[in-house]
Amino acid sequence: MEAEVRLKNTGLRGVKVADTKISYIDGEKGILIYRGFRIEDLAKRTSFVETAWLLLEGTLPTQDELAQFNTEIVAARQIPDFVYSALKQLPKTAHPMDILQAAVAILGMADPELQVESKEANLRKATRLIARLPVVIAAWHRIRNTLEPLPSDDSLPHAANFLWQLSGKKPDEEMARGLDLCLVLHADHTFNASTFACREVVSTQAHMYAGVSAGVGALSGSLHGGANARVMKMLLEVEALVKSEDDVEKWVKERLEKGEKIMGMGHAVYKTIDPRSTILKQMSLELGRKTGHENWYHLLTKIDEVGEREFAKQGKANIKSNVDFYSGSVYSMMGIPTDLMTPIFAISRVAGWCAHIIEEKFAEAQGKPALYRPSAEYVGDYCGPIGCTFEPIEERKAPSV
Ligand SMILES: CC(C)(COP(=O)(O)OP(=O)(O)OC[C@H]1O[C@@H](n2cnc3c(N)ncnc32)[C@H](O)[C@@H]1OP(=O)(O)O)[C@@H](O)C(=O)NCCC(=O)NCCS
């Protein structure tokens, strides 16, 4: 009872609600592992498609398996025309995350195996979702700019093809590799809010698309996937204001004094630096040099440094940069508009969502599937077991002000 009271209203922090074999975080040491492998190793040595296989299948693929999976992903980029027609009906001012959430439901209607619940069918649905989310986002970006969606270039790998379908320009190799690396870094992160949403939805035996559209909705929030775009807005605001490094210091202090957040800092699980942030920081510097935006890197590192120092003064020494802190600048340097940054997070995280959905549906880490059904303490009106006196509507008076 004592423990229950302490854990209420804490957003389930520290509550272990399930077993999982997919990923692991050591928040004290800043370690992230997918299926046993350190994120630093995966970042150096795998592509996103290989990482997606690892998450879905539980092991690293052989060369033949990877080649086959790549072929399946490329083939699944073709989506039925009615999906494009539906996108063309939607308001061009809509936020791409809202479009994506709607598009996932529409893609479900286009999936011939929507209601087939074997493990093999779910793996095929996962392949289609991984292949198609980037296609839909690129198509939407073109449609809202009154351009026609472009066909996939089947000779291009996953991230490069996305950049091509988005811009109509053959992507720079370094940029495409950089984006692929970002996709590896964002592909899974244990029981974060969106993954938990996916798992909770499919625990009712709803299909994979219902789970993934819930995941997209959860990811859209500014405390979750929306933070990278907010960091970019924050960076541009600082860039417009500063004349010297002292101005950055002043800006951070004022922001914290007003009780506002420094986006991209702090984490519900990491109590030290997020290992993904370290990798993205280096990428931000390299791309900054390549694109003439090295200034962004310097401003971010200054905000990071002052932020850490100010948090430490407040007794919150564990607030450090997270995955979103440098990723916004990296995406911007790749030519990605700010409002597509969270959808790109989704392009990656869909691999983890699908792996978790399959684990949940087939109880791969526990004895049997369980429907999530937590309870809450009722703290509302209570008039005893007979209930409150029900007044007919004509006798009710407005409460006096
Ligand atoms: C991610 C986040 C929600 C995790 O928060 P958490 O571990 O649950 O901790 P809380 O939000 O309860 O924060 C604890 C305290 O630190 C403060 N804090 C945490 N992150 C902060 C930030 N980035 N800027 C300013 N203050 C912050 C909170 O305001 C709170 O202060 P209080 O105790 O005086 O009320 C939080 O750090 C945050 O909002 N960060 C900015 C958004 C972001 O980058 N999200 C992406 C996450 S990957």
The ligand as an SDF file (V2000), in Angstrom:
LIG
                    3D

 48 50  0  0  0  0  0  0  0  0999 V2000
   12.2110   14.7940  -20.7580 C   0  0  0  0  0  0  0  0  0  0  0  0
   11.5970   15.3020  -19.4580 C   0  0  0  0  0  0  0  0  0  0  0  0
   10.0740   15.3740  -19.5940 C   0  0  0  0  0  0  0  0  0  0  0  0
   11.9640   14.3000  -18.3780 C   0  0  0  0  0  0  0  0  0  0  0  0
   11.5580   14.8080  -17.2090 O   0  0  0  0  0  0  0  0  0  0  0  0
   11.5470   13.9950  -15.8170 P   0  0  0  0  0  0  0  0  0  0  0  0
   12.7520   13.1880  -15.6220 O   0  0  0  0  0  0  0  0  0  0  0  0
   10.2800   13.3280  -15.6840 O   0  0  0  0  0  0  0  0  0  0  0  0
   11.6980   15.1170  -14.8400 O   0  0  0  0  0  0  0  0  0  0  0  0
   10.7240   16.3250  -14.6260 P   0  0  0  0  0  0  0  0  0  0  0  0
   10.0780   16.8180  -15.8720 O   0  0  0  0  0  0  0  0  0  0  0  0
    9.8480   15.9570  -13.4880 O   0  0  0  0  0  0  0  0  0  0  0  0
   11.8090   17.3730  -14.1720 O   0  0  0  0  0  0  0  0  0  0  0  0
   12.4180   17.4060  -12.8900 C   0  0  0  0  0  0  0  0  0  0  0  0
   12.7290   18.8410  -12.6160 C   0  0  0  0  0  0  0  0  0  0  0  0
   13.7270   19.3050  -13.5360 O   0  0  0  0  0  0  0  0  0  0  0  0
   13.2120   20.3430  -14.3570 C   0  0  0  0  0  0  0  0  0  0  0  0
   13.6150   20.0810  -15.7260 N   0  0  0  0  0  0  0  0  0  0  0  0
   13.7360   18.8830  -16.3440 C   0  0  0  0  0  0  0  0  0  0  0  0
   14.1320   19.0400  -17.6070 N   0  0  0  0  0  0  0  0  0  0  0  0
   14.2630   20.3770  -17.7910 C   0  0  0  0  0  0  0  0  0  0  0  0
   14.6240   21.1690  -18.8920 C   0  0  0  0  0  0  0  0  0  0  0  0
   14.9480   20.6290  -20.0510 N   0  0  0  0  0  0  0  0  0  0  0  0
   14.6280   22.4990  -18.7490 N   0  0  0  0  0  0  0  0  0  0  0  0
   14.3150   23.0750  -17.5610 C   0  0  0  0  0  0  0  0  0  0  0  0
   13.9520   22.3700  -16.4800 N   0  0  0  0  0  0  0  0  0  0  0  0
   13.9340   21.0450  -16.6020 C   0  0  0  0  0  0  0  0  0  0  0  0
   11.6980   20.2280  -14.2390 C   0  0  0  0  0  0  0  0  0  0  0  0
   11.0540   21.4450  -14.4930 O   0  0  0  0  0  0  0  0  0  0  0  0
   11.5380   19.7620  -12.8040 C   0  0  0  0  0  0  0  0  0  0  0  0
   11.7030   20.8460  -11.9630 O   0  0  0  0  0  0  0  0  0  0  0  0
   10.9220   20.9360  -10.5520 P   0  0  0  0  0  0  0  0  0  0  0  0
   11.3120   19.7050   -9.7950 O   0  0  0  0  0  0  0  0  0  0  0  0
   11.4310   22.2020   -9.9680 O   0  0  0  0  0  0  0  0  0  0  0  0
    9.4660   20.9600  -10.9010 O   0  0  0  0  0  0  0  0  0  0  0  0
   12.1600   16.7090  -19.0890 C   0  0  0  0  0  0  0  0  0  0  0  0
   13.5330   16.6330  -18.8350 O   0  0  0  0  0  0  0  0  0  0  0  0
   11.8680   17.7240  -20.1780 C   0  0  0  0  0  0  0  0  0  0  0  0
   10.7690   18.2680  -20.2360 O   0  0  0  0  0  0  0  0  0  0  0  0
   12.8670   18.0050  -21.0700 N   0  0  0  0  0  0  0  0  0  0  0  0
   12.6630   18.9160  -22.1780 C   0  0  0  0  0  0  0  0  0  0  0  0
   11.9030   18.2180  -23.3010 C   0  0  0  0  0  0  0  0  0  0  0  0
   12.7520   17.2020  -24.0250 C   0  0  0  0  0  0  0  0  0  0  0  0
   13.9010   17.4570  -24.3570 O   0  0  0  0  0  0  0  0  0  0  0  0
   12.1430   16.0440  -24.3000 N   0  0  0  0  0  0  0  0  0  0  0  0
   12.7970   14.9760  -25.0550 C   0  0  0  0  0  0  0  0  0  0  0  0
   13.0730   13.8100  -24.1910 C   0  0  0  0  0  0  0  0  0  0  0  0
   14.0410   12.5970  -25.0640 S   0  0  0  0  0  0  0  0  0  0  0  0
  1  2  1  0
  2  3  1  0
  2  4  1  0
  2 36  1  0
  4  5  1  0
  5  6  1  0
  6  7  2  0
  6  8  1  0
  6  9  1  0
  9 10  1  0
 10 11  2  0
 10 12  1  0
 10 13  1  0
 13 14  1  0
 14 15  1  0
 15 16  1  0
 15 30  1  0
 16 17  1  0
 17 18  1  0
 17 28  1  0
 18 19  1  0
 18 27  1  0
 19 20  2  0
 20 21  1  0
 21 22  1  0
 21 27  2  0
 22 23  1  0
 22 24  2  0
 24 25  1  0
 25 26  2  0
 26 27  1  0
 28 29  1  0
 28 30  1  0
 30 31  1  0
 31 32  1  0
 32 33  2  0
 32 34  1  0
 32 35  1  0
 36 37  1  0
 36 38  1  0
 38 39  2  0
 38 40  1  0
 40 41  1  0
 41 42  1  0
 42 43  1  0
 43 44  2  0
 43 45  1  0
 45 46  1  0
 46 47  1  0
 47 48  1  0
M  END
$$$$
